Amino acid sequence: MILEMYDYFDIEVEKAEGIYIYDKKENKYIDTFSGIGVMAFGHSYKPLLLKFQEKMKKYMHISNFFLDEDALYVAEKLISFTGKKGKVFFTNSGTEAVEAALKAIKKISHNKKNKIIYFKNGFHGRTLGALSINGFENLKAPFRPLLSKCQEFLFNDVNGFNDYMEHHGEEVIAIFVEPIQGSGGIIPITDNFSKAINFWKEKYNYLIISDEIQAGIGRTGKFYSYEHFNLKPDIITLGKALGGGLPLGATLFLEETAEILTKGDHGSTFAPNPVSIAGAKYIVDNIPHMLNDIEEKGNYFFEKLENLNSFKIMDIRGKGLMIGIELDDSYHELKKIALSKGLLLNMIQNNFVIRLLPALNIKYDEIDKIINIMEGLIC
């Protein structure tokens, strides 16, 4: 028996290919969220599958007593996209990437500088450390007490943030931020809030941790979403799409932060798994060449959504192919109705927001198919 942690779709999956998932009754459904942002190239993408197969023929696991050459290659690429120097610690997931960042922060914390700031509706994972900086109280409440010295603030509240920093800024060691909140409703950071975070960083020398687990790896039309907002992170956390569909995460420690954790401070039995890292190599080699295309398809998607002129749509926001559609009410049956029409929707924020995270190589006519079905749902 399986612990019931999720609301499963009422279909039995037979196979998945491209943007489609097929059930055992030979019905097909459009996957609008790509395994929750994991399948950057859609399902069963043959060039990517070939890379997995090639590695599996060599080996599937050799332990962290050996350095897979693909791991070194991927690490160098991930750092190069930041324009800085740094080092990478690979993990099995985005949550584990956050845990590695937290351990580094705890290692350099002291009595006078030990507060960690995070934001309401920011999602950073479900392990105990990650929950401590998770901005969803309903997820945290059953597991308190969590890590101490973690302080929550409203996202994009410049005045509240400035007021706190004026009085307590010297106590802050780090700030965790999603440049675009994913589970929080696809909420981008404002330019003024980004400027405020950078401004106080210059004065109090805290660390900025950019959570790119959902918005990174090209999802927004930039390789890292913080690039849109002129944020200046010291640590970057990655996951979801990094492994090409297999479990893989990474924590990027930039500049001076690369020297915080030393041999024996952290570890992982499986990460980086050789097969996952082969997928990551394909990802870092190909996503950078797609960024303009992702941006253009995102603009096309936004235009099509805006032309729906639905009274139910209150807001359309996001960047690239990370799109949130805020509705005027909580439509609990919408997901079920969409399923009956062959469309898989991911509803968040108590069913007020439709989160679209389609495959980054989605075709224009496939976007049109999604729009046509949605028109019948929310117009």
N, C-alpha and C positions, 0 to 999 in steps of 0.2 A: 504494500500500500504506500501511496505517496502522501506526504503532508500537504494539505490543501492551502497553499500560500498564494495561489493565483486564480484569476477568473479565466478559465480556459474557453477558447472558441469551441463551439459545438461542431467540430469537424475532425475526422480522422485523416491525418496527412499521409498521402501516398508518396509524393515527391514535390520538389520545388525547383523552379527554373526561371531565370530572369526575374521579372517582377511578380511572377505567379506562384501560388501554392495550390497544389492539386490534391483533392481528397480521394478516398477510396471508391467514391461513387462517380468518379470521372468529372466532377465539377471543378472549376478553377476559380481562384480568387486573386484579386490584385492586392499585393502586400504594399501598403502605403508607408510602412515604417521599417522595412528592411531588417526584421529581427531586432527592432529597437535600435536602429542605427549601426548595426554590426556588419551587414552585408553591403559594403560600399559598391561592389560590382554586381549586386543582385545575387540570386541563388544559383548555385551550380555553374558558376562562370568558368568555362572550360580552360582558358589560359591560366587561371589561378589554381584550378584543380590539378593541372599538370605539374605546377610547382610543388604542390603538396605530395603528389605521387612520386615525383623525382626524389624528394627528400626521404620519403618513407622507404623507398627502395635502398637507400643508404643506411638509414637508422631512424628510429622514432624517439629514442631517449638515450642519452649517454651520461647524464648527471652534470652537475655544475663543477665537476673536477676537470671538465674539458670545455674549451671555448669554441663554440661553433662559429665558423668564419662569417656566416650570415648575420650573427648577432653583432659582431663588430661593425659590419657594413651598415646595418640598420641604425645602430647607435650613432655612428658618424653622420649619417644622413639626417636623423632627427635633430641632432645638435646643429648641424649646418643650416637648417631651415630657420633657426633662431637668430643667426648672425652673431652668435656669441660662442665662447668656449664653454665646455662643460662635460659632464659624464652622465651615463644612463644606468639606472638599475631596472632590470626587467622583472615583471611580475606576471601573475596569471589573470589579472583583472584590473579594472579601474579602481575598485575599492582597495585592493592591495597596493596600488600605486599611491593612493591617498595615505594609507598606513605608513608607507615608507617615508613620505614627506613629513608626517606627524612625528615619526621617530627622530628624524633629523632636527626638527624644531625643538622637541623635548630635550634633545642632547645639548643644545646651546642655550636653553632657557635658564634663568636664574631668578632669585627672589624679587629683584627690582624690574625685571623684564621677562614676563611670562604669560601675558594675555594673548589669546588667539581670537581673532575676530572672524565671524562668518555671518551669513545673511539669511534672513527669513525666506523660505521657499527655495533655498539653494540645496541641491542634492549632491552629496559626495560619497554615498555608500551606506551600507547597513551593518558593517562590523562595529564593535563597540567604540573604537577610536573614531571611525568615520561618522558614526551616529552623534558623537559629541559635537561635531561641526555641521550636522545636518539640520537644515532649516525647516523640518517638518515635525512639529511637536507630537503629532499622533504616532509617528514612528519611534520617537525617543522615549515617550512617557513610560512605557512598560519596563524600560531597562535602566532607569536611573537608580543610583547615581552614576554618571558617566565621568569623563575627564573634567577636572576642575579648570578654572581660569579660561573657559571658553565663553565668549560674549556675542550674543546675537544682535544684529541691527537690521533695520528695514533696508531693503535693496533700493538703491538710487535716492536715498534720503540724504542729500548733501548737508542740509543744516544740522540734522541730528548727528551725523558722522563728524562734522567739523567741531561741533560743540564737545563731543566726547574726546576727540583728539587734542583739543586745546587744554583739557584738564588732565587727561590720562595717557596721552600719546607716548610718553616715555616708557610706559609699562607694556606697550604692545610689542610682541615678538614677531607676529605673523598675521596675514590676512588671507583667508581662502575665498576665492571668488570664481564664479562661472561668468565669463564675459557675456554669455547668453544663457540665462537659466533655462534648462531643459524641462525637467519635471515640474518646475515652477510656472510653466505656461508659455515658454519661448519668449522670455523677457530680456531684451538686450540691455546692457549697461549703458547709461547715458554718458555723453561726452563730459558733462560737468562732474559726474560722479567719478569717472575715470581720472579726470584731472585732480580731483580731491585726493584720491588714493595715492596718485603719484606725488602730489605736493607734500603730503605728510610723510611719505616714505623718505623723501629727501631730508626732512627735518629730523625724523626719529629712527631712520635706518632699520625699519622692520622689513620682513620678507613678504613678497607677494607671491602667492601660489595660484597660478591660473589653472583651473580645472577644465581641461580640454577633452575630457572623456567622451562627451557626446558631441560637442561643437567643433572639435578638432579634426584633423586628418582630412581636410578639404571640404568638410560638410558645408561651410558657409561661403565658399569661394576663395578663401584664404587657407593656407595649410593649417595655421593656428588661428582661432577666432579672435584672440586678443589683438591681432594685427589690425583689426578694424577700428580699434578704440584707443590705440596708442598706450595701452597698458605696458608696464615694464616688469614682467615677472622674473623672479629669481629661481622658481621651481615650477615645472609644468607636469601635470599628471595626465596620462593617456590611457585609453582602453578601447572597448567596443570594436571599432573598425580596424584597429591596428593589426590584428592577426589575420585579416582577410576572411574572417568567419570562424576562426578557431580562437580559444581563450588566450589572450595576451594583453598585458598592460605594460606601462613603463613610467618611471619617474625620472624626469630630466632635471638634474642639478646643475645650474648654470653658474659660471664664474666662481666666486668664493664658496658658494654652497657645495660645490663638488668635493670639497675637502672635509665636510662635516662628518659623514659616516666613513668609518675606516674598517679594515678587514675584521670580520667577525661580528660587526654591529647588526647585520641583517642577513637574511638568506631566504632561499626558496628551493624546495626539492625539484620542482618541475620547470620553473621559469629560468631562462626562456626555453620553452619546449622547441626542439629543432623543427618540427613540422609547422608550428605556429610562426616561428621566425622566418621560415621560407615564404610563408604568406605575407609577412610584414615586408620582406624584401621586395616583393611584387608591388605592394601598396606604395612604398616610398619611392619606387622607381617610376610609377605610372600616375599617381594622383597629382603631382605637381604640374604635369602637362595638361591636366583637365580643368584647372582652376577657372580659367576664363569661360569655359563651356558650362561649368557648374553655375557660375554667376549668371550667365545668359539664360540658362534654363530656369534658374530661380526667378529671374525677372519675368520670364514668360509665364511661369506658374502664378506669380503674384498678380500679373495683369489679368489672367483668366479668372482668378478668384474674385478680383475686384469687379469684374464685369458681370458677376452673378447677380449683383444688386439684390441680395437677400436681406429681408428685414431681420432675419435671425443672426446675421453676422454683425458683431459689434466692432471687431478689430481683426486685422490681418497683419502679422508681424513676424520678424525673423530676418535671416539673411541666407542667400544662396538656396540650398535645398534643405533648410531647417526652418520650417514654417509652422506657425501657430494660428489657428482660426478660433477666436473667442466668440462664443455664442451668447445670446441674450438670456438664456435659461439653461438649466441642467437637463439635457435630453437623455434620460437614462436608457431609452429604447433605441437610440440612434445607431449604436454599435450593432445591435441585433438586426435592425432593418437593413443596414448597409451590408451585413453578411448575406442576407437573403438576395441581395442584388449583385453579389460577387465582389464586394469591396471590403477589405479588412481595415478597420479604423482603430487608431489608438487614441482613446479619450483620457484626458488628464484633468487635474483640478476639479474633481467631483463632476466630471462630464460637462464642464463648461468650455473646455478647449479641445479642439482636434489637433493632434500633433502629427505633422507630416514629415517623415524622414525617408523619402524614397531613395532607391538606388541612385548613386551619383552618375551612372551611365544611362539613366532612364532616357527614353526617346521622346520626342515631342508629341508623336501621336499617342504614346502611352499616357502622357500628361493629359492630353485631350480626353482620353477614355475615363480617367479619374474625375476630371471636371464634369463630364457629361453625367456620370452617376451621381456625383455630389449635387448637381443642379436639381435632380429629382428628390434629393434628401432634405435639402435645407432652403429650397426656394418655394 
